[in-house]
């Protein structure tokens, strides 16, 4: 998947993303720095925790991200679906 474009700048984009993620169930902010966010997402099925990371890259004015399961080799596309939902929300939200 392509990185998410900045809306205005890294600070505004970070605040906007944090606001959206704070409204989701089963999501916890684990680490935050100037250009980085690390969240844990609880899966709806089973008792699994996935790690989701965002890096705010000023050189391309975009947000790189990754979502990974902690356990096992496959997640039946759950992480990709999650990131597609976030990217969709990002593309339509004003």
DSSP file (Angstrom, degrees, kcal/mol; ACC not computed):
  #  RESIDUE AA STRUCTURE BP1 BP2  ACC     N-H-->O    O-->H-N    N-H-->O    O-->H-N    TCO  KAPPA ALPHA  PHI   PSI    X-CA   Y-CA   Z-CA
    1    1 A X              0   0    0      0, 0.0    64,-0.2     0, 0.0     2,-0.1   0.000 360.0 360.0 360.0 148.7    0.0    0.0    0.0
    2    2 A X        -     0   0    0      1,-0.1     3,-0.1    62,-0.1     0, 0.0  -0.429 360.0 -98.4 -75.6 152.8    1.1    3.5   -0.7
    3    3 A X        -     0   0    0     -2,-0.1     2,-0.4     1,-0.1    61,-0.2  -0.255  41.7-104.0 -63.0 159.6    2.0    5.9    2.2
    4    4 A X  E     -A   63   0A   0     59,-2.3    59,-3.3     1,-0.0     2,-0.1  -0.716  35.8-122.1 -85.0 135.6   -0.7    8.3    3.3
    5    5 A X  E     -A   62   0A   0     -2,-0.4    57,-0.3    57,-0.2    56,-0.1  -0.453  28.1-104.6 -75.2 151.1   -0.1   11.9    2.2
    6    6 A X        -     0   0    0     55,-2.6     4,-0.1    54,-0.2    -1,-0.1  -0.390  19.8-148.9 -64.2 150.4    0.1   14.7    4.8
    7    7 A X  S    S-     0   0    0      2,-0.4    -1,-0.1    -2,-0.1     3,-0.1   0.921  82.9 -27.5 -82.3 -59.9   -2.9   17.0    5.0
    8    8 A X  S    S-     0   0    0      1,-0.6     2,-0.3     0, 0.0    -2,-0.1   0.661 121.3 -32.2-119.5 -55.4   -1.1   20.2    6.0
    9    9 A X  S  > S-     0   0    0      1,-0.0     4,-2.3    52,-0.0    -1,-0.6  -0.890  70.2 -81.7-155.5-177.7    2.1   19.2    7.7
   10   10 A X  H  > S+     0   0    0     -2,-0.3     4,-2.3     2,-0.2     5,-0.2   0.884 124.0  50.3 -64.9 -38.3    3.4   16.4   10.0
   11   11 A X  H  > S+     0   0    0      2,-0.2     4,-2.4     1,-0.2    -1,-0.2   0.949 113.7  43.4 -67.0 -49.1    2.0   17.9   13.2
   12   12 A X  H  > S+     0   0    0      1,-0.2     4,-2.4     2,-0.2    -2,-0.2   0.902 115.3  50.3 -62.1 -41.6   -1.5   18.4   11.8
   13   13 A X  H  X S+     0   0    0     -4,-2.3     4,-2.4     2,-0.2    -1,-0.2   0.904 110.6  49.3 -64.4 -41.3   -1.5   14.9   10.2
   14   14 A X  H  X S+     0   0    0     -4,-2.3     4,-2.6    -5,-0.2    -2,-0.2   0.925 112.1  47.6 -64.4 -45.0   -0.3   13.3   13.4
   15   15 A X  H  X S+     0   0    0     -4,-2.4     4,-2.3     2,-0.2    -2,-0.2   0.912 112.4  49.7 -62.6 -42.6   -3.0   15.0   15.5
   16   16 A X  H  X S+     0   0    0     -4,-2.4     4,-2.0     2,-0.2    -2,-0.2   0.915 112.9  46.1 -63.1 -44.8   -5.7   14.0   12.9
   17   17 A X  H  X S+     0   0    0     -4,-2.4     4,-2.6     2,-0.2     5,-0.2   0.914 112.2  50.5 -65.6 -43.2   -4.6   10.4   12.9
   18   18 A X  H  X S+     0   0    0     -4,-2.6     4,-1.9     1,-0.2    -2,-0.2   0.888 109.2  52.0 -62.3 -39.3   -4.4   10.2   16.7
   19   19 A X  H  X S+     0   0    0     -4,-2.3     4,-0.6    -5,-0.2    -1,-0.2   0.929 111.6  46.2 -63.0 -45.3   -7.9   11.6   17.0
   20   20 A X  H >< S+     0   0    0     -4,-2.0     3,-1.3     1,-0.2     4,-0.3   0.943 113.5  47.8 -62.4 -49.0   -9.3    9.1   14.6
   21   21 A X  H >< S+     0   0    0     -4,-2.6     3,-1.3     1,-0.3    -1,-0.2   0.812 102.7  63.3 -65.9 -29.6   -7.5    6.1   16.2
   22   22 A X  H 3< S+     0   0    0     -4,-1.9    -1,-0.3     1,-0.2    -2,-0.2   0.723  98.2  57.6 -67.1 -19.5   -8.6    7.2   19.7
   23   23 A X  T << S+     0   0    0     -3,-1.3    -1,-0.2    -4,-0.6     2,-0.2   0.552  89.1  93.7 -86.9  -8.2  -12.2    6.7   18.6
   24   24 A X  S X  S-     0   0    0     -3,-1.3     3,-0.7    -4,-0.3     2,-0.2  -0.590  78.4-116.1 -87.7 147.2  -11.7    3.0   17.7
   25   25 A X  T 3  S+     0   0    0     -2,-0.2    17,-0.1     1,-0.2     3,-0.1  -0.521  93.6  18.9 -77.0 146.4  -12.4    0.1   20.1
   26   26 A X  T 3  S+     0   0    0      1,-0.2    16,-2.8    -2,-0.2     2,-0.4   0.761  91.9 127.1  70.2  27.1   -9.5   -2.1   21.3
   27   27 A X  E <   -B   41   0A   0     -3,-0.7     2,-0.4    14,-0.2    14,-0.2  -0.966  33.5-177.4-121.3 131.0   -6.8    0.4   20.3
   28   28 A X  E     -B   40   0A   0     12,-2.5    12,-2.5    -2,-0.4     2,-0.5  -0.991  25.9-130.9-129.9 133.3   -4.0    1.6   22.6
   29   29 A X  E     +B   39   0A   0     -2,-0.4    10,-0.2    10,-0.2     3,-0.1  -0.715  29.7 172.4 -77.8 124.2   -1.3    4.1   22.0
   30   30 A X  E     +     0   0A   0      8,-3.2     2,-0.4    -2,-0.5     9,-0.2   0.807  61.5   9.4-102.3 -42.1    2.0    2.5   23.2
   31   31 A X  E     -B   38   0A   0      7,-1.7     7,-2.5     2,-0.0     2,-0.4  -1.000  57.7-177.3-146.4 140.3    4.7    4.9   22.1
   32   32 A X  E     +B   37   0A   0     -2,-0.4     2,-0.3     5,-0.2     5,-0.2  -0.995  10.9 158.3-138.7 132.2    4.7    8.4   20.7
   33   33 A X  E >   -B   36   0A   0      3,-2.5     3,-0.8    -2,-0.4    -2,-0.0  -0.783  59.3 -78.6-135.5-174.7    7.6   10.6   19.5
   34   34 A X  T 3  S+     0   0    0     -2,-0.3     3,-0.0     1,-0.2     0, 0.0   0.867 127.6  14.7 -56.8 -41.1    7.9   13.6   17.2
   35   35 A X  T 3  S+     0   0    0     20,-0.0    21,-2.5   -21,-0.0     2,-0.3   0.152 119.4  68.7-120.4  18.0    7.7   11.5   14.0
   36   36 A X  E <   -BC  33  55A   0     -3,-0.8    -3,-2.5    19,-0.2     2,-0.4  -0.996  46.1-175.4-146.4 141.4    6.5    8.1   15.2
   37   37 A X  E     -BC  32  54A   0     17,-2.1    17,-2.5    -2,-0.3     2,-0.4  -0.999   5.5-168.4-133.7 138.1    3.4    6.4   16.6
   38   38 A X  E     +BC  31  53A   0     -7,-2.5    -8,-3.2    -2,-0.4    -7,-1.7  -0.992  13.2 178.3-126.9 123.6    3.1    2.8   17.8
   39   39 A X  E     -BC  29  52A   0     13,-3.2    13,-2.6    -2,-0.4     2,-0.4  -0.869  22.1-140.9-120.5 154.7   -0.4    1.4   18.6
   40   40 A X  E     -BC  28  51A   0    -12,-2.5   -12,-2.5    -2,-0.3     2,-0.5  -0.962  16.4-163.1-110.3 135.5   -1.7   -2.0   19.7
   41   41 A X  E     -BC  27  50A   0      9,-2.6     9,-3.0    -2,-0.4     2,-0.4  -0.979  11.7-141.7-117.4 127.4   -4.9   -3.3   18.2
   42   42 A X  E     - C   0  49A   0    -16,-2.8     7,-0.2    -2,-0.5     2,-0.1  -0.733  25.9-122.9 -83.3 135.5   -6.9   -6.1   19.8
   43   43 A X        -     0   0    0      5,-2.5     5,-0.1    -2,-0.4    -1,-0.0  -0.450   5.8-134.7 -77.4 152.5   -8.3   -8.4   17.2
   44   44 A X  S    S+     0   0    0     -2,-0.1     2,-0.5     1,-0.1    -1,-0.1   0.857  93.2  51.8 -74.2 -35.4  -12.1   -9.0   17.2
   45   45 A X  S    S-     0   0    0      2,-0.0     3,-0.4    -3,-0.0    -2,-0.1  -0.864 115.6  -5.9-104.9 135.9  -11.7  -12.8   16.8
   46   46 A X  S    S-     0   0    0     -2,-0.5     2,-0.3     1,-0.2     0, 0.0  -0.250  95.9 -73.5  76.8-171.7   -9.4  -14.7   19.1
   47   47 A X  S    S+     0   0    0     -5,-0.1     2,-0.3     2,-0.0    -1,-0.2  -0.552  79.2 138.4-122.8  64.8   -7.3  -13.0   21.7
   48   48 A X        -     0   0    0     -3,-0.4    -5,-2.5    -2,-0.3     2,-0.4  -0.785  40.4-148.8-114.5 154.1   -4.5  -11.5   19.6
   49   49 A X  E     -C   42   0A   0     -2,-0.3    21,-1.1    -7,-0.2     2,-0.4  -0.987  12.2-162.5-121.5 130.6   -2.7   -8.2   19.6
   50   50 A X  E     -CD  41  69A   0     -9,-3.0    -9,-2.6    -2,-0.4     2,-0.5  -0.861  14.2-133.2-109.9 146.5   -1.4   -6.6   16.5
   51   51 A X  E     -CD  40  68A   0     17,-2.6    17,-2.8    -2,-0.4     2,-0.4  -0.848  20.0-172.5 -99.3 133.4    1.2   -3.9   16.3
   52   52 A X  E     -CD  39  67A   0    -13,-2.6   -13,-3.2    -2,-0.5     2,-0.4  -0.994   4.9-172.7-127.9 127.1    0.6   -0.9   14.1
   53   53 A X  E     -CD  38  66A   0     13,-2.6    13,-1.9    -2,-0.4     2,-0.4  -0.927   7.9-165.7-124.1 145.6    3.3    1.8   13.5
   54   54 A X  E     -CD  37  65A   0    -17,-2.5   -17,-2.1    -2,-0.4     2,-0.5  -0.995   1.3-166.1-129.6 134.0    3.3    5.1   11.7
   55   55 A X  E     -CD  36  64A   0      9,-2.9     9,-2.6    -2,-0.4     2,-0.8  -0.987  14.3-145.1-122.3 124.2    6.3    7.2   10.6
   56   56 A X  E     - D   0  63A   0    -21,-2.5     2,-0.7    -2,-0.5     7,-0.2  -0.793  17.8-164.9 -93.5 108.1    5.8   10.8    9.6
   57   57 A X  E >>> - D   0  62A   0      5,-2.8     5,-1.9    -2,-0.8     4,-0.9  -0.830  14.7-173.5-104.3 105.7    8.3   11.5    6.8
   58   58 A X  T 345S+     0   0    0     -2,-0.7    -1,-0.2     1,-0.2     5,-0.1   0.762  80.2  69.6 -68.7 -24.7    8.8   15.2    6.1
   59   59 A X  T 345S+     0   0    0      1,-0.2    -1,-0.2     3,-0.1    -2,-0.0   0.827 119.0  18.8 -65.8 -30.4   11.0   14.4    3.0
   60   60 A X  T <45S-     0   0    0     -3,-0.7    -1,-0.2     2,-0.2    -2,-0.2   0.351 102.9-123.6-116.5   2.5    8.0   13.1    1.1
   61   61 A X  T  <5S+     0   0    0     -4,-0.9   -55,-2.6     1,-0.2     2,-0.3   0.942  73.5 113.2  51.4  52.6    5.3   14.7    3.2
   62   62 A X  E   < -AD   5  57A   0     -5,-1.9    -5,-2.8   -57,-0.3     2,-0.6  -0.937  67.8-118.3-147.4 167.6    3.7   11.3    3.8
   63   63 A X  E     -AD   4  56A   0    -59,-3.3   -59,-2.3    -2,-0.3     2,-0.3  -0.948  22.9-158.1-114.0 114.5    3.0    8.8    6.5
   64   64 A X  E     + D   0  55A   0     -9,-2.6    -9,-2.9    -2,-0.6     2,-0.3  -0.656  20.7 179.2 -85.2 148.8    4.6    5.4    6.2
   65   65 A X  E     - D   0  54A   0     -2,-0.3     2,-0.3   -11,-0.2   -11,-0.2  -0.973  19.2-171.5-148.1 160.6    2.9    2.6    8.1
   66   66 A X  E     - D   0  53A   0    -13,-1.9   -13,-2.6    -2,-0.3     2,-0.4  -0.981   6.0-162.4-150.8 150.6    2.9   -1.1    8.9
   67   67 A X  E     + D   0  52A   0     -2,-0.3     2,-0.4   -15,-0.2   -15,-0.2  -0.995  18.6 174.9-135.6 126.2    0.6   -3.5   10.7
   68   68 A X  E     - D   0  51A   0    -17,-2.8   -17,-2.6    -2,-0.4     2,-0.2  -0.990  29.4-124.8-140.3 141.5    1.9   -6.9   11.9
   69   69 A X  E     - D   0  50A   0     -2,-0.4   -19,-0.2   -19,-0.2     3,-0.1  -0.566  14.1-148.2 -76.3 145.0    0.6   -9.8   13.9
   70   70 A X  S    S+     0   0    0    -21,-1.1     2,-0.4    -2,-0.2    -1,-0.1   0.802  80.6  44.3 -81.7 -31.0    2.6  -10.8   16.9
   71   71 A X  S    S+     0   0    0    -22,-0.2    -1,-0.1     3,-0.0     3,-0.1  -0.919 102.1   3.3-121.3 139.7    1.8  -14.5   16.7
   72   72 A X  S    S-     0   0    0     -2,-0.4     3,-0.1     1,-0.1    -3,-0.1  -0.105  75.3 -89.3  86.5 178.9    1.7  -16.8   13.7
   73   73 A X  S    S+     0   0    0      1,-0.2     2,-0.3    -2,-0.0    -1,-0.1   0.648  99.5  33.4-105.4 -22.0    2.4  -16.5   10.0
   74   74 A X        -     0   0    0     -3,-0.1    -1,-0.2     1,-0.1    -3,-0.0  -0.969  42.1-174.5-139.3 152.9   -0.9  -15.5    8.6
   75   75 A X    >   -     0   0    0     -2,-0.3     3,-1.4    -3,-0.1    -1,-0.1   0.172  54.0-109.8-129.9  15.5   -3.8  -13.4    9.7
   76   76 A X  T 3  S-     0   0    0      1,-0.3    -2,-0.0     2,-0.1     0, 0.0   0.799  77.5 -56.7  59.0  30.4   -6.2  -14.0    6.8
   77   77 A X  T 3> S+     0   0    0      3,-0.0     4,-2.4     4,-0.0    -1,-0.3   0.563  99.8 133.3  83.8   9.4   -5.7  -10.4    5.6
   78   78 A X  H <> S+     0   0    0     -3,-1.4     4,-2.2     1,-0.2     5,-0.1   0.903  72.4  47.7 -62.1 -42.9   -6.8   -8.7    8.8
   79   79 A X  H  > S+     0   0    0      2,-0.2     4,-2.3     1,-0.2    -1,-0.2   0.905 112.7  48.5 -67.2 -40.5   -3.9   -6.3    9.0
   80   80 A X  H  > S+     0   0    0      2,-0.2     4,-2.3     1,-0.2    -1,-0.2   0.912 111.1  50.5 -65.4 -41.5   -4.2   -5.3    5.3
   81   81 A X  H  X S+     0   0    0     -4,-2.4     4,-2.3     2,-0.2    -2,-0.2   0.909 109.7  51.8 -62.0 -41.1   -8.0   -4.7    5.7
   82   82 A X  H  X S+     0   0    0     -4,-2.2     4,-2.2     1,-0.2    -2,-0.2   0.940 111.6  45.6 -59.8 -47.9   -7.3   -2.6    8.8
   83   83 A X  H  X S+     0   0    0     -4,-2.3     4,-2.6     1,-0.2    -1,-0.2   0.847 110.5  54.0 -68.7 -32.5   -4.8   -0.4    6.9
   84   84 A X  H  X S+     0   0    0     -4,-2.3     4,-2.6     2,-0.2    -1,-0.2   0.895 108.2  50.3 -66.0 -38.8   -7.2   -0.1    3.9
   85   85 A X  H  X S+     0   0    0     -4,-2.3     4,-2.6     2,-0.2    -2,-0.2   0.922 112.3  46.8 -63.9 -43.0   -9.9    1.1    6.3
   86   86 A X  H  X S+     0   0    0     -4,-2.2     4,-2.6     2,-0.2    -2,-0.2   0.930 113.5  48.3 -63.9 -44.6   -7.6    3.7    7.8
   87   87 A X  H  X S+     0   0    0     -4,-2.6     4,-2.0     2,-0.2    -2,-0.2   0.883 111.5  50.6 -63.8 -38.7   -6.4    4.8    4.3
   88   88 A X  H  X S+     0   0    0     -4,-2.6     4,-1.4     2,-0.2     5,-0.2   0.948 111.6  46.8 -63.7 -48.5  -10.0    5.0    3.1
   89   89 A X  H >X S+     0   0    0     -4,-2.6     4,-2.2     1,-0.2     3,-0.5   0.924 111.6  52.5 -57.8 -44.1  -11.0    7.2    6.1
   90   90 A X  H 3< S+     0   0    0     -4,-2.6    -1,-0.2     1,-0.2    -2,-0.2   0.873 108.6  50.5 -60.1 -38.4   -7.9    9.3    5.5
   91   91 A X  H 3< S+     0   0    0     -4,-2.0    -1,-0.2     1,-0.2    -2,-0.2   0.747 118.5  35.6 -75.4 -23.7   -8.8    9.9    1.8
   92   92 A X  H << S+     0   0    0     -4,-1.4     2,-0.2    -3,-0.5    -2,-0.2   0.661  93.5  97.3-104.7 -17.6  -12.4   11.0    2.5
   93   93 A X     <        0   0    0     -4,-2.2    -4,-0.0    -5,-0.2     0, 0.0  -0.512 360.0 360.0 -76.9 137.3  -12.1   12.9    5.8
   94   94 A X              0   0    0     -2,-0.2    -1,-0.1   -87,-0.0    -4,-0.1   0.386 360.0 360.0-100.2 360.0  -11.8   16.7    5.5
